[in-house]
Amino acid sequence: MLGQFFTSAVCLAMALFRLVLVTPSSFEFYTLLCSMASMIVQIFTYCWFGNEVEIKSDQIAYAAFESDWTKQTLQAKKILIIFTIRTQKPIKLSTFNLFYLSLTTYMAIMRSAVSYFTLMRQLNTPK
């Protein structure tokens, strides 16, 4: 997954760079545009659902508190206390414990792709 994100950022930058160089309205232009769109959607999907898992798991402890726990047995109350303590920390999906799948990560990937594109464009510009 880490390799996929890194290569996707580089591929996006390269596709954007080639998109600038080709003739607009050509077949290659639309091919590159579709390729870029599919890469963006693929990365966004992983990051979106990773973010959703984090948000939903953050609400588990509160949902347990909101349940009708006062009418439960003493054993059930003890289990609910342990459950609530264990669900205080939200679940975060990560890739090799390097970064989390979230919308913040998605924006970082997009920013790095634009930075790579800018670098390639500056290196290609004649002086």
MODELLER restraints for C-alpha pairs under 7 A, 6 or more apart:
rsr = mdl.restraints
at = mdl.atoms
rsr.add(forms.Gaussian(group=physical.xy_distance, feature=features.Distance(at['CA:1:A'], at['CA:95:A']), mean=6.23, stdev=0.5))
rsr.add(forms.Gaussian(group=physical.xy_distance, feature=features.Distance(at['CA:2:A'], at['CA:95:A']), mean=5.88, stdev=0.5))
rsr.add(forms.Gaussian(group=physical.xy_distance, feature=features.Distance(at['CA:8:A'], at['CA:39:A']), mean=6.60, stdev=0.5))
rsr.add(forms.Gaussian(group=physical.xy_distance, feature=features.Distance(at['CA:9:A'], at['CA:109:A']), mean=5.89, stdev=0.5))
rsr.add(forms.Gaussian(group=physical.xy_distance, feature=features.Distance(at['CA:9:A'], at['CA:110:A']), mean=6.82, stdev=0.5))
rsr.add(forms.Gaussian(group=physical.xy_distance, feature=features.Distance(at['CA:9:A'], at['CA:112:A']), mean=6.61, stdev=0.5))
rsr.add(forms.Gaussian(group=physical.xy_distance, feature=features.Distance(at['CA:9:A'], at['CA:113:A']), mean=4.72, stdev=0.5))
rsr.add(forms.Gaussian(group=physical.xy_distance, feature=features.Distance(at['CA:10:A'], at['CA:113:A']), mean=6.10, stdev=0.5))
rsr.add(forms.Gaussian(group=physical.xy_distance, feature=features.Distance(at['CA:12:A'], at['CA:36:A']), mean=6.00, stdev=0.5))
rsr.add(forms.Gaussian(group=physical.xy_distance, feature=features.Distance(at['CA:12:A'], at['CA:113:A']), mean=6.03, stdev=0.5))
rsr.add(forms.Gaussian(group=physical.xy_distance, feature=features.Distance(at['CA:13:A'], at['CA:113:A']), mean=4.85, stdev=0.5))
rsr.add(forms.Gaussian(group=physical.xy_distance, feature=features.Distance(at['CA:13:A'], at['CA:114:A']), mean=6.23, stdev=0.5))
rsr.add(forms.Gaussian(group=physical.xy_distance, feature=features.Distance(at['CA:13:A'], at['CA:116:A']), mean=5.72, stdev=0.5))
rsr.add(forms.Gaussian(group=physical.xy_distance, feature=features.Distance(at['CA:13:A'], at['CA:117:A']), mean=4.63, stdev=0.5))
rsr.add(forms.Gaussian(group=physical.xy_distance, feature=features.Distance(at['CA:14:A'], at['CA:117:A']), mean=6.68, stdev=0.5))
rsr.add(forms.Gaussian(group=physical.xy_distance, feature=features.Distance(at['CA:15:A'], at['CA:32:A']), mean=6.12, stdev=0.5))
rsr.add(forms.Gaussian(group=physical.xy_distance, feature=features.Distance(at['CA:15:A'], at['CA:36:A']), mean=6.59, stdev=0.5))
rsr.add(forms.Gaussian(group=physical.xy_distance, feature=features.Distance(at['CA:16:A'], at['CA:117:A']), mean=6.78, stdev=0.5))
rsr.add(forms.Gaussian(group=physical.xy_distance, feature=features.Distance(at['CA:17:A'], at['CA:117:A']), mean=5.95, stdev=0.5))
rsr.add(forms.Gaussian(group=physical.xy_distance, feature=features.Distance(at['CA:17:A'], at['CA:121:A']), mean=6.92, stdev=0.5))
rsr.add(forms.Gaussian(group=physical.xy_distance, feature=features.Distance(at['CA:19:A'], at['CA:29:A']), mean=6.01, stdev=0.5))
rsr.add(forms.Gaussian(group=physical.xy_distance, feature=features.Distance(at['CA:19:A'], at['CA:32:A']), mean=6.45, stdev=0.5))
rsr.add(forms.Gaussian(group=physical.xy_distance, feature=features.Distance(at['CA:22:A'], at['CA:29:A']), mean=6.22, stdev=0.5))
rsr.add(forms.Gaussian(group=physical.xy_distance, feature=features.Distance(at['CA:23:A'], at['CA:29:A']), mean=6.70, stdev=0.5))
rsr.add(forms.Gaussian(group=physical.xy_distance, feature=features.Distance(at['CA:44:A'], at['CA:106:A']), mean=6.39, stdev=0.5))
rsr.add(forms.Gaussian(group=physical.xy_distance, feature=features.Distance(at['CA:46:A'], at['CA:101:A']), mean=6.71, stdev=0.5))
rsr.add(forms.Gaussian(group=physical.xy_distance, feature=features.Distance(at['CA:47:A'], at['CA:101:A']), mean=4.68, stdev=0.5))
rsr.add(forms.Gaussian(group=physical.xy_distance, feature=features.Distance(at['CA:47:A'], at['CA:102:A']), mean=4.54, stdev=0.5))
rsr.add(forms.Gaussian(group=physical.xy_distance, feature=features.Distance(at['CA:47:A'], at['CA:103:A']), mean=5.56, stdev=0.5))
rsr.add(forms.Gaussian(group=physical.xy_distance, feature=features.Distance(at['CA:47:A'], at['CA:106:A']), mean=6.02, stdev=0.5))
rsr.add(forms.Gaussian(group=physical.xy_distance, feature=features.Distance(at['CA:48:A'], at['CA:102:A']), mean=6.15, stdev=0.5))
rsr.add(forms.Gaussian(group=physical.xy_distance, feature=features.Distance(at['CA:48:A'], at['CA:103:A']), mean=6.08, stdev=0.5))
rsr.add(forms.Gaussian(group=physical.xy_distance, feature=features.Distance(at['CA:50:A'], at['CA:93:A']), mean=5.77, stdev=0.5))
rsr.add(forms.Gaussian(group=physical.xy_distance, feature=features.Distance(at['CA:50:A'], at['CA:101:A']), mean=4.84, stdev=0.5))
rsr.add(forms.Gaussian(group=physical.xy_distance, feature=features.Distance(at['CA:50:A'], at['CA:102:A']), mean=5.39, stdev=0.5))
rsr.add(forms.Gaussian(group=physical.xy_distance, feature=features.Distance(at['CA:51:A'], at['CA:101:A']), mean=6.39, stdev=0.5))
rsr.add(forms.Gaussian(group=physical.xy_distance, feature=features.Distance(at['CA:51:A'], at['CA:102:A']), mean=4.35, stdev=0.5))
rsr.add(forms.Gaussian(group=physical.xy_distance, feature=features.Distance(at['CA:51:A'], at['CA:103:A']), mean=6.23, stdev=0.5))
rsr.add(forms.Gaussian(group=physical.xy_distance, feature=features.Distance(at['CA:53:A'], at['CA:91:A']), mean=6.75, stdev=0.5))
rsr.add(forms.Gaussian(group=physical.xy_distance, feature=features.Distance(at['CA:54:A'], at['CA:90:A']), mean=5.67, stdev=0.5))
rsr.add(forms.Gaussian(group=physical.xy_distance, feature=features.Distance(at['CA:54:A'], at['CA:91:A']), mean=5.24, stdev=0.5))
rsr.add(forms.Gaussian(group=physical.xy_distance, feature=features.Distance(at['CA:54:A'], at['CA:92:A']), mean=5.35, stdev=0.5))
rsr.add(forms.Gaussian(group=physical.xy_distance, feature=features.Distance(at['CA:57:A'], at['CA:90:A']), mean=5.16, stdev=0.5))
rsr.add(forms.Gaussian(group=physical.xy_distance, feature=features.Distance(at['CA:57:A'], at['CA:91:A']), mean=5.78, stdev=0.5))
rsr.add(forms.Gaussian(group=physical.xy_distance, feature=features.Distance(at['CA:58:A'], at['CA:89:A']), mean=6.86, stdev=0.5))
rsr.add(forms.Gaussian(group=physical.xy_distance, feature=features.Distance(at['CA:58:A'], at['CA:90:A']), mean=4.60, stdev=0.5))
rsr.add(forms.Gaussian(group=physical.xy_distance, feature=features.Distance(at['CA:60:A'], at['CA:87:A']), mean=6.45, stdev=0.5))
rsr.add(forms.Gaussian(group=physical.xy_distance, feature=features.Distance(at['CA:61:A'], at['CA:84:A']), mean=4.97, stdev=0.5))
rsr.add(forms.Gaussian(group=physical.xy_distance, feature=features.Distance(at['CA:61:A'], at['CA:87:A']), mean=5.43, stdev=0.5))
rsr.add(forms.Gaussian(group=physical.xy_distance, feature=features.Distance(at['CA:61:A'], at['CA:88:A']), mean=5.98, stdev=0.5))
rsr.add(forms.Gaussian(group=physical.xy_distance, feature=features.Distance(at['CA:64:A'], at['CA:84:A']), mean=6.78, stdev=0.5))
rsr.add(forms.Gaussian(group=physical.xy_distance, feature=features.Distance(at['CA:69:A'], at['CA:77:A']), mean=6.64, stdev=0.5))
rsr.add(forms.Gaussian(group=physical.xy_distance, feature=features.Distance(at['CA:92:A'], at['CA:100:A']), mean=6.35, stdev=0.5))
rsr.add(forms.Gaussian(group=physical.xy_distance, feature=features.Distance(at['CA:93:A'], at['CA:100:A']), mean=5.60, stdev=0.5))
rsr.add(forms.Gaussian(group=physical.xy_distance, feature=features.Distance(at['CA:93:A'], at['CA:101:A']), mean=5.61, stdev=0.5))
rsr.add(forms.Gaussian(group=physical.xy_distance, feature=features.Distance(at['CA:94:A'], at['CA:100:A']), mean=4.15, stdev=0.5))
rsr.add(forms.Gaussian(group=physical.xy_distance, feature=features.Distance(at['CA:94:A'], at['CA:101:A']), mean=5.69, stdev=0.5))
